[in-house]
């Protein structure tokens, strides 16, 4: 948990004191716990009885475009039903491990030229990348990803030219994840 995350939680607690939802003594106790927390799981009990901010609306289609640079999405980002990725002369990394996914099927349409695309799937997800046209590159599915039974299914289509398309689950070693 980063310092910025702790500050955001303390701001939420500060707002709760201002609204009269918790007392000053409760505020001090909760802030001490938040500042000592090392993970998000340790912070949850301090926020459990407070109203959560509304979730942002989920868009149906989002287009990500980039030229001669890296295009990356990771962390707790909101995933649309259809994601269109256009990139020239740069790499693409879409990490869905901690993403907020509201749809059982997520479509990813690629139009990538001269760059590698890495798609990191969440635990239990499945993928179909049979409709991707590769030219001067390859399609690599790094781990044994089941064809059925996952709670989220990704359908990857489009073109990957002069670069590889790698579909994998998150790598873990001790406390590191990538």
N, C-alpha and C positions, 0 to 999 in steps of 0.2 A: 504494500500500500504506500503510495507516494504522499509527500507532504501536501501537495495540492489537493489530494483526495481528502485528507484529514481536515484541511481548511474548509472544504466544501461541506463536510459533515458538521463541523463546528458552526458554520453559518446557518445550517438548518436548525441546529439546536438553539442558536441565538434567536432565530425567528420564532421558534416554539415558545421561548421565554417571553418574547415581546407580545405574542398572541395570548399568553396566559395558559398555555397547554401544559407546561411544567413549571415547577417552582425554581427559585434560584438555587436552592440546595441540590435539587435533582440535576439542574444544569451543570453545576460544578462537578458532581459525581460522574455524570455522563461524559463531560469534556475530558476529565482525567482518564477515563476508560478509553476514549477515542484516541487520545494522544499516546497511550500505551499500546494500542492495538497494532498488530503487524500485518493482519489480513482483513479483507472485507468481511469475512465470516465473524471475526471478533467484534466488529462494529455493529452488525445487524441487531443484537439485543438492545442497543441504546436507541435505535430508531424504530423498533417494532411497533410501538404504540402511537407513533406520530403519523399523520397523513402524508402520503408520498406525493410528489409532484406528478401531474398527469404526464403520461407517456406521449412523445411526439407522434403525430399521425404517420402512418406507414404509407409511403408512396408506392404506386403500382409499378412504375418504370423509372429507373434512374440511368442516365448516360454519363459515364466517366470518360473524359478525354484528356490526352496528354501527348506532347511531342518532345522527343529528345530529353526525357526526364523519367524519373521513377514514379509510378502510380501505385499507391499502397493504401489498403484499408485494413485496420486491425483494432482490437479492443472491443468495446461495447458499442458498435455501430449498428444502425437500424438497416436491415436488409429488405429491399423491395422484392416483389414477386418476380420481376424481370430486371436483369442488370445488363446493360450494354456497355462494353469496354472497347474503346478505340485508343490505340497507342502506337506511335511510330518512333523507332529508335530509342527505346527505353524499356525498362523491365516493369512487370506488373506482379504485385503480390496481393491476393485477396485472402485474408485470414478470417475464417468464419468461426473459429474456436469459441470466442466470447461474444459473438455477434448476437443481436436480438432478431430472431427469425420468427415471423408470424405465419408463414405459409408452409404447407407440407411439401410443396414442390417449388424450387427456386430455379429459374432459367437464367443462364449466363450466356450471352452472345458475345463472342470475341471477334475483333478485327485488329490483330496485332501484327506489326511489321518490324522485323529486326530487333527482337527482344524476347526475353524469356518470360513466361507466365507461370506463376506458382499459385495453386489454389489449395489452401489448407482447410480440410473439412472438420467439422465438430465430431465428437465421439458419437458413434452409431449412425452416422450419415452414409448415404449411398450416392453413387454417381453414375451417370451415363454420358460418356464423352465420344460416342461412336459417330456423331455427326460433325466432328471437327475436321476440317480440311487442313492438313499440314503440308508445308512445302519448305524444303531445305531445313528441316527440323524434325522433332519426334514428339510423340505423345508417350508420357511415362506415368503409369499409375504405380506409385511406390509401395503401397502396402496392399495386402489382400483386403479389398473393400467389397463387402457382400453386395449381391445384386438386389436382394429384397430384404425387408424386415427392418430397415432403418426408420427412424421417426421423421427424418428430413431427407428428401431426394433432390439432388442437383442434376440438371440437364444442361450440358455444355455443348454449344453449337458455334459455328462460325469458322474463321480462318486464323491460323497461326503460321506466319511465314517467316523464314530465316530466324528461327528460334524455337526452343523447346516449350512444351506445355507439360508441367508436372502437377499431378493431382496426388495429394498425400494427406495423411492425418498429422497431427502435431507431434513433433519429436520431443521426447522428454529424457532428461538425464539428471538425476538427483533432484535439485530444486529448479533447474533451468528448463525453460520451455522455448521452442522456436519452431 
